[in-house]
């Protein structure tokens, strides 16, 4: 059986994003992926930002303002 689980190597340890429920003990192969910097462009949508433009908010505006968790807060936002 092959099962892939994403994780992060930090401070000499591997932290899995999920614990496989059906695996008690198994051999593993660890592959380190190329580290890519996280590019985060904060964009804040606020009430009335289109008040002067006679334009209503679009679905794209709300996608820009959508919260995706704080990177590195070690909380599971999935």
N, C-alpha and C positions, 0 to 999 in steps of 0.2 A: 504494500500500500504506500502510495506517495501522498503527502499532504504538505501544502505550503502555507506558512503563517508569516505574516509581516512582523517585523520587530525593529528595534534600534539597539545598536551597540554603544553603550555609554558607561564610562568609568570602569572599563574592564569587564562588564557584564552585558549579556544580551537580554533585553526586555521585550517580551512578545506582546503584540497588540491584542492577542486573544490566546487563551489556553485551550488547546484541542481537547474536547471532552472524551474522545474515544481512544486516546493514546496515554498509556500509563508509563511505558518505557520504550524508547526507540533510538536507533542510531540516527544521527543527523549529519547533514552537510551544510555548512554555513558559507554563504557567498556574500562578500562585501560589495555592495553596489557603489557606483561612483557618487560621491557626495556632491549634491547640487545645492547651492544656497537657496533658501526659501525666499521668494520674492513676494513681499506683501506691500501692497499699496493701499494704505488706509483711505477710505472714502466714507464720509459721513453724510447721511441723508437726514435732513432735519425738517420739521414741520414748517410749511410755508416757503420752502426753497424755490418753488416755481410760482409764487404769488404774483410776481411782477411780469411774468412772461406769458400769461394766459395759456399755459401748458399744464396739463394734468400729469400726475406721476404715472409712469408706465411700469410694466412688469420688470423691465430691465433695471429701472431705478431701484426697485425693491431687491433684485438680485445683487446689486452693488452693495446694498446696506445689510445683506444677510449675514448673520453671525455664524462663523465656522469654528468657534472655539479658540482659545488662546494657545498658540503653539508653545510647547514646553511647560504647560501647567500640570502635566502628568495626569490629567483627567480624561476619561473616555467620553468623547463627544459624539460617538457613532450612534 
